[in-house]
């Protein structure tokens, strides 16, 4: 297909496609002349990935270039997923050693830590609690860890249902970003429901 058709198929403006080609996040098309090229379904898939990263997950073009370079190099899927997770995760100030150690002790178990990004985010959250003089109990934190493991298993099962590496990487990138939002929203719904149920149970019955 010509670049105009690629634009129509994907909803990405021609000028933006040319920009992605110049930046190297989209592979060059097959040249048919000095000024013309044709594109295939893999370009459609790649543009879907780039759009998801940029428009949904908020990844910079430089970040997209980093991820697609790893993807095109044929690196192991775990490494590609790690890059995707890092790119969609918020950076921040280093956490304290105390909080970092607490997270490491909680999450290590029988497994070697493989997500420095996630561990750093969790440790910074504990620092935030400490700053407000409200350090969470071990029971509360462990319950969160157990819930996180349950959600992570659901994530991996959903990734496994997707065909092809590109589609899976797109789900990891978008799912990590939007999954955080979805989980936060559902948590608030559950909090409201449980609070309402508890209030209903504790309200005194009206005298007859």
Secondary structure, DSSP 8 states (H G I E B T S, - for coil): --HHHHHHHHT--HHHHHHHHHHTSS---EESSSS-EE--HHHHHHHHHHHIIIIIS---HHHHHHHHHHHHTT--HHHHHHHHHHHTS---S---HHHHHHHHHHHHTTS----HHHHHHHHHHHHHHHHTT----HHHHHHHHHHHHHHHHHHHHHHHTS-SHHHHHHHHHHHHHHHHHHHHHHHHHHHHHHHHHHHHHHS-----
